[in-house]
Amino acid sequence: MSTPASPRADTSANLGFWLAIAGVALLPVTMAAIGASPQGARATVFLLGLAATAAVSIWGGVLCRRALSDGTSHTARAIAGGVLGLVVGATATMFAFWSLIGIVL
């Protein structure tokens, strides 16, 4: 017999999955904001958009990973959200970091 899934783990799996999707959805929003911003503010908008994308995606990935550890019944959703959130978050973090280095130097 298996133990029943924790309601908290199921909630974390759902929230993490949707946060990972929201992180991906922030990418075109960031690009639209860059296009709508004045020339001098585009680098700042780019960095802030990437930072927001990274934060939301990583948060979603961590929640999904925690849900898997706690034993969620939404295993596929938690795996998909965890992989998507952590990959998109790590990529956005690297782009933001190297873009900031390029702007400063």
C-alpha positions as MATLAB code, in Angstrom:
seq = 'MSTPASPRADTSANLGFWLAIAGVALLPVTMAAIGASPQGARATVFLLGLAATAAVSIWGGVLCRRALSDGTSHTARAIAGGVLGLVVGATATMFAFWSLIGIVL';
ca = [
       0.000    0.000    0.000;
       1.212    3.445   -0.800;
       0.680    6.495    1.319;
      -1.746    9.130    0.043;
      -0.313   12.222   -1.562;
       0.008   15.318    0.547;
      -2.418   18.110   -0.409;
       0.417   20.571    0.122;
       2.584   18.686   -2.373;
      -0.225   18.694   -4.947;
      -0.717   22.432   -4.451;
       3.024   23.015   -4.842;
       3.071   20.937   -8.030;
       0.220   22.933   -9.562;
       1.594   26.323   -8.498;
       5.116   25.439   -9.611;
       3.905   24.251  -13.000;
       1.973   27.463  -13.622;
       4.875   29.601  -12.421;
       7.157   27.810  -14.881;
       4.647   28.527  -17.662;
       4.421   32.163  -16.513;
       8.211   32.438  -16.686;
       8.154   31.298  -20.300;
       5.303   33.738  -21.020;
       7.390   36.611  -19.612;
       9.879   36.269  -22.468;
       7.628   37.707  -25.227;
       6.310   40.290  -22.746;
       9.903   41.387  -22.157;
      10.561   41.623  -25.888;
       7.421   43.725  -26.392;
       8.431   45.995  -23.516;
      11.881   46.444  -25.066;
      10.297   47.442  -28.367;
       7.964   49.926  -26.676;
      10.613   51.540  -24.463;
      12.752   54.521  -25.466;
      16.230   53.879  -26.855;
      18.115   54.761  -23.659;
      16.053   52.513  -21.393;
      16.128   49.345  -23.478;
      19.101   47.767  -21.721;
      17.473   48.302  -18.325;
      14.153   46.882  -19.520;
      15.982   43.896  -21.001;
      17.835   43.141  -17.773;
      14.764   43.611  -15.581;
      12.694   41.381  -17.856;
      15.316   38.649  -17.812;
      15.644   38.917  -14.040;
      11.869   38.599  -13.623;
      11.791   35.642  -16.007;
      14.618   33.943  -14.130;
      13.066   34.519  -10.711;
       9.596   33.287  -11.646;
      10.900   30.276  -13.571;
      13.331   29.151  -10.892;
      10.680   29.619   -8.205;
       8.326   27.392  -10.181;
      11.027   24.791  -10.762;
      11.940   24.681   -7.083;
       8.288   24.307   -6.055;
       7.877   21.415   -8.482;
      11.038   19.763   -7.202;
       9.817   20.135   -3.625;
       6.456   18.649   -4.609;
       8.222   15.626   -6.084;
      10.179   15.184   -2.873;
       7.017   15.401   -0.782;
       5.233   12.804   -2.910;
       2.707   14.529   -5.120;
       0.073   12.690   -7.091;
       0.706   15.076  -10.027;
       4.060   13.566  -10.922;
       4.053   14.355  -14.638;
       3.040   17.976  -14.040;
       5.718   18.372  -11.375;
       8.425   16.867  -13.591;
       7.451   19.032  -16.572;
       7.254   22.174  -14.450;
      10.521   21.415  -12.700;
      12.476   20.819  -15.881;
      10.911   23.757  -17.727;
      11.281   26.152  -14.807;
      14.859   25.279  -13.996;
      16.062   25.214  -17.609;
      14.384   28.507  -18.559;
      15.410   30.088  -15.251;
      19.056   29.051  -15.548;
      19.208   30.216  -19.158;
      17.633   33.586  -18.348;
      20.027   33.978  -15.422;
      23.044   33.341  -17.642;
      21.805   35.786  -20.301;
      21.137   38.451  -17.656;
      24.523   37.934  -16.024;
      26.531   38.082  -19.244;
      24.493   41.011  -20.551;
      25.160   42.895  -17.339;
      28.863   42.138  -17.696;
      28.744   43.420  -21.286;
      26.998   46.632  -20.246;
      29.339   47.345  -17.330;
      32.548   46.588  -19.187;
];
